[in-house]
Amino acid sequence: MSSPESAREHPRDWEAGETALDVSTGRVGRVMGHVGPRYQLRPLNGGREWEADPESLEAAYQSDALSAAVVTANTSQRIRERM
């Protein structure tokens, strides 16, 4: 049985298309791929990719994805209200 410490020492391999939570930033994104040890993620509703260390990634729950969608919707609404 693996301990949480061994999981941090040996992060899992992520496949393109999986949804992950970047705990270092609190952002949820879709894994696009990786170059070297770092993974590239894109926000679920599109946008600019960011890089994350494998140690910072965790499986995202549906509630994480929903929270990200709410933030995006709220931001879009605020932008429209300013126009």
C-alpha positions as a Markdown table, in Angstrom:
| # | Residue | x | y | z |
|---|---|---|---|---|
| 1 | Met | 0.0 | 0.0 | 0.0 |
| 2 | Ser | 1.4 | 3.4 | -0.9 |
| 3 | Ser | 1.6 | 6.3 | 1.5 |
| 4 | Pro | 0.8 | 9.9 | 0.7 |
| 5 | Glu | 4.6 | 10.6 | 1.0 |
| 6 | Ser | 5.4 | 8.0 | -1.7 |
| 7 | Ala | 2.7 | 9.5 | -4.0 |
| 8 | Arg | 4.4 | 12.9 | -3.7 |
| 9 | Glu | 7.7 | 11.4 | -4.5 |
| 10 | His | 6.4 | 9.5 | -7.5 |
| 11 | Pro | 3.6 | 11.6 | -9.1 |
| 12 | Arg | 1.3 | 9.8 | -11.5 |
| 13 | Asp | 1.5 | 10.1 | -15.3 |
| 14 | Trp | -1.3 | 12.3 | -16.7 |
| 15 | Glu | -2.9 | 11.6 | -20.1 |
| 16 | Ala | -4.0 | 14.3 | -22.5 |
| 17 | Gly | -7.6 | 15.1 | -22.0 |
| 18 | Glu | -7.7 | 14.3 | -18.2 |
| 19 | Thr | -9.1 | 17.0 | -15.9 |
| 20 | Ala | -6.7 | 18.0 | -13.1 |
| 21 | Leu | -6.5 | 20.4 | -10.2 |
| 22 | Asp | -3.3 | 22.4 | -9.9 |
| 23 | Val | -3.1 | 22.8 | -6.2 |
| 24 | Ser | -0.3 | 25.4 | -6.4 |
| 25 | Thr | -2.7 | 27.8 | -8.2 |
| 26 | Gly | -6.1 | 26.4 | -7.3 |
| 27 | Arg | -6.9 | 26.3 | -11.0 |
| 28 | Val | -8.7 | 23.4 | -12.8 |
| 29 | Gly | -7.7 | 22.5 | -16.3 |
| 30 | Arg | -7.6 | 19.9 | -19.0 |
| 31 | Val | -4.2 | 18.2 | -19.5 |
| 32 | Met | -2.9 | 19.1 | -23.0 |
| 33 | Gly | 0.4 | 17.2 | -22.7 |
| 34 | His | 3.8 | 17.6 | -21.2 |
| 35 | Val | 7.3 | 18.8 | -22.2 |
| 36 | Gly | 10.0 | 17.4 | -20.0 |
| 37 | Pro | 8.7 | 17.0 | -16.4 |
| 38 | Arg | 6.1 | 19.8 | -16.6 |
| 39 | Tyr | 2.5 | 19.4 | -17.8 |
| 40 | Gln | 0.6 | 21.9 | -19.9 |
| 41 | Leu | -3.0 | 22.6 | -18.8 |
| 42 | Arg | -5.7 | 24.7 | -20.4 |
| 43 | Pro | -8.8 | 26.1 | -18.6 |
| 44 | Leu | -11.9 | 23.9 | -19.2 |
| 45 | Asn | -13.7 | 26.7 | -21.2 |
| 46 | Gly | -10.6 | 27.5 | -23.2 |
| 47 | Gly | -8.0 | 30.1 | -22.7 |
| 48 | Arg | -4.3 | 30.4 | -22.2 |
| 49 | Glu | -2.4 | 27.3 | -21.2 |
| 50 | Trp | -0.2 | 27.2 | -18.1 |
| 51 | Glu | 2.5 | 24.8 | -16.9 |
| 52 | Ala | 2.3 | 22.8 | -13.7 |
| 53 | Asp | 4.8 | 20.6 | -11.9 |
| 54 | Pro | 3.5 | 17.0 | -11.6 |
| 55 | Glu | 3.7 | 17.2 | -7.8 |
| 56 | Ser | 1.1 | 20.0 | -7.9 |
| 57 | Leu | -1.5 | 18.0 | -9.9 |
| 58 | Glu | -4.4 | 16.1 | -8.3 |
| 59 | Ala | -7.4 | 14.5 | -9.9 |
| 60 | Ala | -10.2 | 17.1 | -10.1 |
| 61 | Tyr | -13.6 | 16.2 | -8.7 |
| 62 | Gln | -16.8 | 17.3 | -10.5 |
| 63 | Ser | -17.2 | 20.0 | -7.9 |
| 64 | Asp | -13.8 | 21.4 | -8.8 |
| 65 | Ala | -14.8 | 21.6 | -12.5 |
| 66 | Leu | -18.2 | 23.2 | -11.5 |
| 67 | Ser | -16.4 | 25.8 | -9.4 |
| 68 | Ala | -14.1 | 26.6 | -12.3 |
| 69 | Ala | -17.2 | 27.0 | -14.6 |
| 70 | Val | -18.9 | 29.3 | -12.1 |
| 71 | Val | -15.8 | 31.5 | -11.9 |
| 72 | Thr | -15.7 | 31.7 | -15.7 |
| 73 | Ala | -19.4 | 32.6 | -16.0 |
| 74 | Asn | -19.1 | 35.3 | -13.3 |
| 75 | Thr | -16.1 | 36.9 | -14.9 |
| 76 | Ser | -17.8 | 36.9 | -18.3 |
| 77 | Gln | -20.9 | 38.5 | -16.8 |
| 78 | Arg | -18.8 | 41.2 | -15.1 |
| 79 | Ile | -17.1 | 42.0 | -18.4 |
| 80 | Arg | -20.4 | 42.3 | -20.2 |
| 81 | Glu | -21.8 | 44.6 | -17.4 |
| 82 | Arg | -18.9 | 47.0 | -17.9 |
| 83 | Met | -19.6 | 47.4 | -21.6 |
